[in-house]
Amino acid sequence: LRKLNKSLNLVECMDEIPVKDLIKELHQKKMTPALYFVYSKRNCKTLMKETSDSVGQLLTFAERKEVQRKIDEVKNKGIFLGTDFCTDIMPCLLNGFAMHNAGMLPQCKSFIEELGRNKLIKVCFATDTLGAGINFPFKTVIFSSFEKFGDNGFDEISINSFKQGAGRAGRRGIDTQGFVYTMPTDRFSDKDFKALELRDCNPLESQYNSNYAFLCGFFEHNAKQNDLANIC
């Protein structure tokens, strides 16, 4: 297990330890909330349930009570959060654990994000749906794999995805420091993560295409009546 600081420079090397022991240590050292990247929707749920059962309660009495209140509030509004919410997800939420992936209903993901913004989620197992663009603060990020399944089968995660995900560790105005761990659980080793860490980011290529259809649509909804005529 390797720990890196926010700038992705090697800080410390340790032997690999079980997930439950890592979570316990992070919580004891006040290094949660933690985002645990799992590039498999099925494994997200499996790890969430197993870790919640083995680690147990991470919430205070007041936090657990607030989670239950929010769950009851959503239920009273008649919002459907999925067939597995009551049996699989809710018991874990009441312990401070959650999951987030593309296979979940949008309203369920939004509810979990709301709990996260209120610091009621201590550990979230997620695919790269939480890699960027969502207000869900974390102090620690953990990478469990070097590859993920895509359109062409399994492939290694890109350096952009790695650094974007690592950048979720620590939020400006909330934390003074963020922590990133690599914990390989597949055939790849710590050396693979080290090599990935040292690579430069892939160049960004703009997909912006200002063709006639785009311009006509834009001016139809955003411009005054005479603007398009003046351009033409």
Disulfide bonds with the S-S distance in Angstrom:
none
